[in-house]
């Protein structure tokens, strides 16, 4: 998922350089949403791993 975020971020930067502001804004929004989804899933998996280690110890 982080790879998709980086892909849309690069698309947004390239589109912004060429003047396609609508496409750049859309790609940047998608990249931002995917980044936050990735961040939330990362935190959830981190908490689950820590709880699993505590319960076995």
OpenMM code with the backbone's topology and positions (N, CA, C; nanometers):
from openmm import Vec3, app, unit

residues = "UNK UNK UNK UNK UNK UNK UNK UNK UNK UNK UNK UNK UNK UNK UNK UNK UNK UNK UNK UNK UNK UNK UNK UNK UNK UNK UNK UNK UNK UNK UNK UNK UNK UNK UNK UNK UNK UNK UNK UNK UNK UNK UNK UNK UNK UNK UNK UNK UNK UNK UNK UNK UNK UNK UNK UNK UNK".split()
positions = [
    Vec3(0.0820, -0.1187, 0.0000),
    Vec3(0.0000, 0.0000, 0.0000),
    Vec3(0.0865, 0.1253, 0.0000),
    Vec3(0.1990, 0.1172, 0.0662),
    Vec3(0.2890, 0.2320, 0.0659),
    Vec3(0.3436, 0.2562, -0.0749),
    Vec3(0.3604, 0.1493, -0.1512),
    Vec3(0.4050, 0.1632, -0.2899),
    Vec3(0.3043, 0.2398, -0.3745),
    Vec3(0.1754, 0.2122, -0.3527),
    Vec3(0.0709, 0.2855, -0.4260),
    Vec3(0.0717, 0.4324, -0.3863),
    Vec3(0.0953, 0.4597, -0.2587),
    Vec3(0.1009, 0.5979, -0.2127),
    Vec3(0.2131, 0.6725, -0.2830),
    Vec3(0.3286, 0.6104, -0.2894),
    Vec3(0.4419, 0.6739, -0.3568),
    Vec3(0.4155, 0.6915, -0.5059),
    Vec3(0.3472, 0.5940, -0.5669),
    Vec3(0.3147, 0.6044, -0.7087),
    Vec3(0.2248, 0.7243, -0.7352),
    Vec3(0.1193, 0.7402, -0.6552),
    Vec3(0.0288, 0.8533, -0.6755),
    Vec3(0.0956, 0.9855, -0.6413),
    Vec3(0.1881, 0.9849, -0.5454),
    Vec3(0.2615, 1.1061, -0.5138),
    Vec3(0.3485, 1.1486, -0.6318),
    Vec3(0.4149, 1.0537, -0.6939),
    Vec3(0.4982, 1.0843, -0.8107),
    Vec3(0.4125, 1.1327, -0.9272),
    Vec3(0.2960, 1.0696, -0.9477),
    Vec3(0.2045, 1.1141, -1.0527),
    Vec3(0.1606, 1.2580, -1.0271),
    Vec3(0.1302, 1.2905, -0.9003),
    Vec3(0.0879, 1.4262, -0.8657),
    Vec3(0.1984, 1.5279, -0.8928),
    Vec3(0.3211, 1.4920, -0.8593),
    Vec3(0.4330, 1.5842, -0.8814),
    Vec3(0.4557, 1.6065, -1.0305),
    Vec3(0.4551, 1.4990, -1.1080),
    Vec3(0.4769, 1.5110, -1.2527),
    Vec3(0.3642, 1.5895, -1.3185),
    Vec3(0.2391, 1.5602, -1.2782),
    Vec3(0.1256, 1.6324, -1.3355),
    Vec3(0.1314, 1.7803, -1.2987),
    Vec3(0.1743, 1.8103, -1.1768),
    Vec3(0.1874, 1.9499, -1.1360),
    Vec3(0.2950, 2.0232, -1.2147),
    Vec3(0.4037, 1.9536, -1.2460),
    Vec3(0.5104, 2.0163, -1.3248),
    Vec3(0.4650, 2.0493, -1.4664),
    Vec3(0.3782, 1.9633, -1.5215),
    Vec3(0.3311, 1.9862, -1.6574),
    Vec3(0.2072, 2.0750, -1.6638),
    Vec3(0.1561, 2.1174, -1.5486),
    Vec3(0.0449, 2.2107, -1.5461),
    Vec3(-0.0926, 2.1467, -1.5407),
    Vec3(-0.1009, 2.0190, -1.5216),
    Vec3(-0.2309, 1.9533, -1.5105),
    Vec3(-0.2733, 1.9570, -1.3635),
    Vec3(-0.3242, 2.0710, -1.3211),
    Vec3(-0.3528, 2.0906, -1.1795),
    Vec3(-0.4667, 2.0025, -1.1298),
    Vec3(-0.5669, 1.9758, -1.2105),
    Vec3(-0.6777, 1.8902, -1.1677),
    Vec3(-0.6314, 1.7482, -1.1420),
    Vec3(-0.5500, 1.6969, -1.2321),
    Vec3(-0.4966, 1.5609, -1.2162),
    Vec3(-0.4007, 1.5569, -1.0979),
    Vec3(-0.3208, 1.6613, -1.0826),
    Vec3(-0.2259, 1.6655, -0.9713),
    Vec3(-0.2992, 1.6678, -0.8377),
    Vec3(-0.4053, 1.7451, -0.8291),
    Vec3(-0.4810, 1.7525, -0.7038),
    Vec3(-0.5474, 1.6193, -0.6732),
    Vec3(-0.6018, 1.5556, -0.7743),
    Vec3(-0.6651, 1.4251, -0.7538),
    Vec3(-0.5659, 1.3199, -0.7107),
    Vec3(-0.4523, 1.3148, -0.7750),
    Vec3(-0.3495, 1.2167, -0.7401),
    Vec3(-0.2930, 1.2444, -0.6008),
    Vec3(-0.2780, 1.3708, -0.5663),
    Vec3(-0.2269, 1.4042, -0.4335),
    Vec3(-0.3271, 1.3643, -0.3252),
    Vec3(-0.4546, 1.3827, -0.3531),
    Vec3(-0.5576, 1.3426, -0.2568),
    Vec3(-0.5575, 1.1918, -0.2380),
    Vec3(-0.5483, 1.1181, -0.3464),
    Vec3(-0.5432, 0.9719, -0.3376),
    Vec3(-0.4190, 0.9279, -0.2600),
    Vec3(-0.3062, 0.9902, -0.2871),
    Vec3(-0.1829, 0.9562, -0.2164),
    Vec3(-0.1965, 0.9840, -0.0672),
    Vec3(-0.2603, 1.0950, -0.0322),
    Vec3(-0.2777, 1.1297, 0.1084),
    Vec3(-0.3686, 1.0293, 0.1793),
    Vec3(-0.4778, 0.9922, 0.1163),
    Vec3(-0.5700, 0.8956, 0.1751),
    Vec3(-0.5018, 0.7604, 0.1931),
    Vec3(-0.4320, 0.7145, 0.0903),
    Vec3(-0.3632, 0.5862, 0.1003),
    Vec3(-0.2553, 0.5887, 0.2078),
    Vec3(-0.1869, 0.7007, 0.2227),
    Vec3(-0.0842, 0.7114, 0.3262),
    Vec3(-0.1454, 0.6967, 0.4647),
    Vec3(-0.2579, 0.7642, 0.4887),
    Vec3(-0.3205, 0.7553, 0.6202),
    Vec3(-0.3771, 0.6161, 0.6458),
    Vec3(-0.4307, 0.5512, 0.5445),
    Vec3(-0.4767, 0.4130, 0.5606),
    Vec3(-0.3583, 0.3234, 0.5952),
    Vec3(-0.2473, 0.3401, 0.5254),
    Vec3(-0.1267, 0.2634, 0.5550),
    Vec3(-0.0803, 0.2881, 0.6981),
    Vec3(-0.0820, 0.4133, 0.7398),
    Vec3(-0.0374, 0.4486, 0.8740),
    Vec3(-0.1261, 0.3845, 0.9801),
    Vec3(-0.2560, 0.3875, 0.9611),
    Vec3(-0.3490, 0.3274, 1.0562),
    Vec3(-0.3279, 0.1761, 1.0628),
    Vec3(-0.3146, 0.1117, 0.9470),
    Vec3(-0.2926, -0.0329, 0.9457),
    Vec3(-0.1592, -0.0702, 1.0100),
    Vec3(-0.0587, 0.0133, 0.9910),
    Vec3(0.0717, -0.0116, 1.0531),
    Vec3(0.0617, -0.0053, 1.2048),
    Vec3(-0.0062, 0.0960, 1.2562),
    Vec3(-0.0202, 0.1105, 1.4007),
    Vec3(-0.1001, -0.0060, 1.4583),
    Vec3(-0.2068, -0.0468, 1.3901),
    Vec3(-0.2866, -0.1597, 1.4365),
    Vec3(-0.2028, -0.2869, 1.4415),
    Vec3(-0.1252, -0.3125, 1.3379),
    Vec3(-0.0425, -0.4334, 1.3369),
    Vec3(0.0677, -0.4262, 1.4433),
    Vec3(0.1211, -0.3083, 1.4672),
    Vec3(0.2225, -0.2918, 1.5708),
    Vec3(0.1646, -0.3208, 1.7089),
    Vec3(0.0462, -0.2692, 1.7368),
    Vec3(-0.0189, -0.2943, 1.8657),
    Vec3(-0.0512, -0.4424, 1.8813),
    Vec3(-0.0989, -0.5054, 1.7749),
    Vec3(-0.1299, -0.6489, 1.7818),
    Vec3(-0.0047, -0.7313, 1.8097),
    Vec3(0.1057, -0.6957, 1.7493),
    Vec3(0.2310, -0.7679, 1.7735),
    Vec3(0.2766, -0.7509, 1.9182),
    Vec3(0.2666, -0.6302, 1.9702),
    Vec3(0.3078, -0.6063, 2.1081),
    Vec3(0.2182, -0.6809, 2.2063),
    Vec3(0.0892, -0.6867, 2.1790),
    Vec3(-0.0033, -0.7574, 2.2670),
    Vec3(0.0194, -0.9086, 2.2591),
    Vec3(0.0539, -0.9597, 2.1412),
    Vec3(0.0809, -1.1011, 2.1262),
    Vec3(0.2074, -1.1411, 2.2022),
    Vec3(0.3066, -1.0554, 2.2018),
    Vec3(0.4309, -1.0839, 2.2751),
    Vec3(0.4078, -1.0806, 2.4252),
    Vec3(0.3237, -0.9876, 2.4743),
    Vec3(0.2965, -0.9803, 2.6171),
    Vec3(0.2186, -1.1018, 2.6656),
    Vec3(0.1248, -1.1502, 2.5838),
    Vec3(0.0422, -1.2623, 2.6277),
    Vec3(0.1213, -1.3934, 2.6313),
    Vec3(0.2257, -1.4073, 2.5507),
    Vec3(0.3056, -1.5295, 2.5508),
    Vec3(0.4165, -1.5257, 2.6560),
    Vec3(0.4529, -1.4067, 2.7004),
    Vec3(0.5630, -1.3934, 2.7974),
    Vec3(0.5172, -1.4095, 2.9398),
] * unit.nanometer
topology = app.Topology()
chain = topology.addChain("A")
for resn in residues:
    res = topology.addResidue(resn, chain)
    for name in ("N", "CA", "C"):
        topology.addAtom(name, app.Element.getBySymbol(name[0]), res)
